[in-house]
Structure formats: structure tokens, C-alpha cells
Amino acid sequence: MHRPHRVEAVLDFVCVHCYLGFTRYLRAVRRHRADGGTVETVLRPVQLRPQASPVGEPLVEVWARERGAAVAARLAADTSFGADDGLELNFRRAVFTNTFDAHRLAAQASAQGKGEEMAERLFRAYFADGLNIADTTVLDRLAAETGVMTTSGGAEALQAELARVRALDLPAPPVLLLAGGAVLSGEIRDDDVLAALGE
């Protein structure tokens, strides 16, 4: 008999390691649920670049400015990252942007029982579709796609939650906090998640 699990997933939607880790986490969770287990995923926000402009700019240009053109070109040309997990990432199309409103939408989706689905869609919008996930029109479209009813509120609550998560002094995301104290971070693997859920 499986006991119910609550997992807090600390993520940012412009973090490629978060996308990979969350993909593996969901794959493990779906296997656990298929075996009769129960998992409640609670999304916890973190912003790697809270100062980023919501206007957005090509990720490759950000890389070129911060790491040099040669490194940016090499990273953009790499199609291997995530391939083993079935992800198609297009770094050349990615629009680096502020994720505050994306987190606000994810929080609203979570309140409606659609947090996992919305997180997946936000990651895909950023890493595959080349969409600016700070753009109101884009977020409205993603909400409609996933059947999430949106409101204009929630900014103050999100600011408070971002501050609370920062104060936890966690490792770099992705981080999974499981009820009972187990913490998974860094390169999250399906088997590690399943093992933690089975404890």
C-alpha cells in the first residue's frame, strides 16, 4: 500500500537543467502513480535572473555577451542536450526573459490542479517554441491551451513566496523537497525519484 507523497519542486522556467530534471521527475511520478501511488506536486518558484527584462532578447545574444561568441555558437549548435530524455531543445530560438509572470501563471494553474501540465508547457514554450514567456498574450494563450482560468492578482503572494524560497538557502535548482526531509538536486534521475517515493 503506497502512502501519499507531497513533493515541492523548486524550478525556474529558463533553466535547462530544471527542464531536464522536471521531465525525469514527472516520468518517475507517472510510473509511481501507474503502480497505485499518490503524489502531489507543489511548484515552488525561484528566479535565476530576477533582473531580466520582460521584453526578452535572444538567448544566444545573452550567451555571446556573457561567455563570448565562440562559446555561444557552440552551445547553440549542441542538439544533444535532453535528446536521451525525448526533449527537442532549440537554443537558437529561445527568448531569454523575466519569469515572474510565468511563475504567477504556474501558481494559478497549481491552484486549479494543473501545475504539472502548466510547468511542462512553460518549459516547452521557452526551450522549443521560441516564445517570450513574459509576454501577456503568450501566457494567456498557454493558459487557454491547458484550461487554466487566469486572474490579474497574485503578484504580492508570489513576491512573498520567492522571498521565502530564497531564505531556505537551497542548492541551485532544480531541487525536489520530499515530505520527510529527502532532498534531490543537481542531476535528478528517474530512479532516484522512484527510490525516494518508495521510502
HUKA-V391978 format. One record per residue. N is the residue number from 1. SS is DSSP state (H for helix, E for strand, - for the rest). PHI is phi in whole degrees, 0 to 359 (none if undefined). NEAR is the number of other C-alpha atoms within 12 Angstrom. Layout:
# HUKA-V391978
n=N ss=SS phi=PHI near=NEAR
n=N ss=SS phi=PHI near=NEAR
This chain:
# HUKA-V391978
n=1 ss=- phi=none near=10
n=2 ss=- phi=280 near=15
n=3 ss=- phi=268 near=17
n=4 ss=- phi=294 near=21
n=5 ss=E phi=240 near=28
n=6 ss=E phi=239 near=23
n=7 ss=E phi=237 near=31
n=8 ss=E phi=264 near=32
n=9 ss=E phi=254 near=41
n=10 ss=E phi=265 near=43
n=11 ss=E phi=217 near=45
n=12 ss=- phi=231 near=41
n=13 ss=- phi=280 near=49
n=14 ss=- phi=256 near=45
n=15 ss=- phi=258 near=35
n=16 ss=H phi=294 near=33
n=17 ss=H phi=291 near=31
n=18 ss=H phi=294 near=39
n=19 ss=H phi=298 near=41
n=20 ss=H phi=296 near=38
n=21 ss=H phi=296 near=37
n=22 ss=H phi=291 near=47
n=23 ss=H phi=299 near=35
n=24 ss=H phi=292 near=30
n=25 ss=H phi=301 near=43
n=26 ss=H phi=296 near=34
n=27 ss=H phi=298 near=25
n=28 ss=H phi=293 near=28
n=29 ss=H phi=298 near=34
n=30 ss=H phi=294 near=23
n=31 ss=H phi=294 near=22
n=32 ss=H phi=298 near=28
n=33 ss=H phi=293 near=21
n=34 ss=H phi=296 near=14
n=35 ss=- phi=271 near=17
n=36 ss=- phi=99 near=17
n=37 ss=- phi=279 near=22
n=38 ss=- phi=236 near=22
n=39 ss=E phi=225 near=32
n=40 ss=E phi=252 near=28
n=41 ss=E phi=266 near=34
n=42 ss=E phi=246 near=30
n=43 ss=E phi=281 near=42
n=44 ss=E phi=242 near=37
n=45 ss=E phi=276 near=42
n=46 ss=- phi=215 near=39
n=47 ss=- phi=246 near=33
n=48 ss=- phi=290 near=26
n=49 ss=- phi=228 near=18
n=50 ss=- phi=297 near=23
n=51 ss=- phi=273 near=14
n=52 ss=- phi=298 near=20
n=53 ss=- phi=283 near=21
n=54 ss=- phi=291 near=22
n=55 ss=- phi=296 near=18
n=56 ss=- phi=84 near=26
n=57 ss=E phi=207 near=26
n=58 ss=E phi=305 near=26
n=59 ss=H phi=302 near=33
n=60 ss=H phi=298 near=29
n=61 ss=H phi=291 near=25
n=62 ss=H phi=297 near=27
n=63 ss=H phi=300 near=24
n=64 ss=H phi=298 near=20
n=65 ss=H phi=292 near=16
n=66 ss=H phi=268 near=13
n=67 ss=H phi=237 near=16
n=68 ss=- phi=101 near=15
n=69 ss=H phi=297 near=17
n=70 ss=H phi=294 near=16
n=71 ss=H phi=295 near=18
n=72 ss=H phi=300 near=22
n=73 ss=H phi=296 near=21
n=74 ss=H phi=294 near=18
n=75 ss=H phi=296 near=24
n=76 ss=H phi=295 near=26
n=77 ss=H phi=277 near=17
n=78 ss=- phi=283 near=17
n=79 ss=- phi=256 near=20
n=80 ss=- phi=274 near=17
n=81 ss=- phi=295 near=21
n=82 ss=- phi=86 near=24
n=83 ss=H phi=298 near=14
n=84 ss=H phi=295 near=13
n=85 ss=H phi=258 near=20
n=86 ss=- phi=80 near=16
n=87 ss=- phi=265 near=24
n=88 ss=- phi=250 near=26
n=89 ss=- phi=259 near=33
n=90 ss=- phi=236 near=30
n=91 ss=- phi=296 near=36
n=92 ss=- phi=293 near=30
n=93 ss=- phi=267 near=25
n=94 ss=- phi=300 near=32
n=95 ss=E phi=251 near=35
n=96 ss=E phi=292 near=37
n=97 ss=- phi=201 near=34
n=98 ss=- phi=280 near=31
n=99 ss=- phi=254 near=40
n=100 ss=H phi=303 near=36
n=101 ss=H phi=289 near=38
n=102 ss=H phi=295 near=46
n=103 ss=H phi=294 near=38
n=104 ss=H phi=296 near=43
n=105 ss=H phi=294 near=46
n=106 ss=H phi=299 near=45
n=107 ss=H phi=295 near=37
n=108 ss=H phi=294 near=34
n=109 ss=H phi=295 near=36
n=110 ss=H phi=300 near=30
n=111 ss=H phi=296 near=22
n=112 ss=- phi=255 near=20
n=113 ss=- phi=76 near=21
n=114 ss=- phi=235 near=28
n=115 ss=H phi=296 near=33
n=116 ss=H phi=298 near=37
n=117 ss=H phi=297 near=29
n=118 ss=H phi=292 near=39
n=119 ss=H phi=299 near=44
n=120 ss=H phi=303 near=35
n=121 ss=H phi=292 near=35
n=122 ss=H phi=294 near=45
n=123 ss=H phi=300 near=41
n=124 ss=H phi=295 near=34
n=125 ss=H phi=300 near=35
n=126 ss=H phi=283 near=42
n=127 ss=H phi=273 near=38
n=128 ss=- phi=243 near=27
n=129 ss=- phi=268 near=22
n=130 ss=- phi=68 near=30
n=131 ss=- phi=262 near=37
n=132 ss=- phi=275 near=38
n=133 ss=- phi=279 near=45
n=134 ss=- phi=256 near=34
n=135 ss=- phi=283 near=28
n=136 ss=H phi=301 near=24
n=137 ss=H phi=296 near=15
n=138 ss=H phi=298 near=23
n=139 ss=H phi=296 near=36
n=140 ss=H phi=298 near=28
n=141 ss=H phi=293 near=23
n=142 ss=H phi=295 near=35
n=143 ss=H phi=297 near=34
n=144 ss=H phi=296 near=18
n=145 ss=H phi=301 near=18
n=146 ss=H phi=261 near=27
n=147 ss=- phi=72 near=21
n=148 ss=- phi=258 near=26
n=149 ss=- phi=275 near=24
n=150 ss=- phi=251 near=26
n=151 ss=- phi=229 near=19
n=152 ss=- phi=273 near=14
n=153 ss=- phi=274 near=14
n=154 ss=- phi=102 near=22
n=155 ss=H phi=294 near=19
n=156 ss=H phi=294 near=14
n=157 ss=H phi=297 near=17
n=158 ss=H phi=292 near=27
n=159 ss=H phi=302 near=23
n=160 ss=H phi=295 near=17
n=161 ss=H phi=290 near=24
n=162 ss=H phi=300 near=29
n=163 ss=H phi=294 near=18
n=164 ss=H phi=296 near=17
n=165 ss=H phi=294 near=26
n=166 ss=H phi=301 near=22
n=167 ss=H phi=291 near=12
n=168 ss=- phi=287 near=16
n=169 ss=- phi=54 near=14
n=170 ss=- phi=278 near=22
n=171 ss=- phi=298 near=20
n=172 ss=- phi=299 near=23
n=173 ss=- phi=291 near=36
n=174 ss=- phi=279 near=38
n=175 ss=E phi=227 near=39
n=176 ss=E phi=246 near=40
n=177 ss=E phi=252 near=32
n=178 ss=E phi=260 near=30
n=179 ss=- phi=304 near=22
n=180 ss=- phi=105 near=15
n=181 ss=- phi=107 near=15
n=182 ss=- phi=294 near=21
n=183 ss=E phi=231 near=24
n=184 ss=E phi=245 near=33
n=185 ss=E phi=209 near=28
n=186 ss=- phi=73 near=24
n=187 ss=- phi=278 near=25
n=188 ss=- phi=282 near=30
n=189 ss=- phi=240 near=28
n=190 ss=H phi=308 near=25
n=191 ss=H phi=297 near=21
n=192 ss=H phi=294 near=25
n=193 ss=H phi=295 near=36
n=194 ss=H phi=298 near=27
n=195 ss=H phi=296 near=19
n=196 ss=H phi=294 near=28
n=197 ss=H phi=290 near=37
n=198 ss=H phi=276 near=25
n=199 ss=- phi=286 near=18
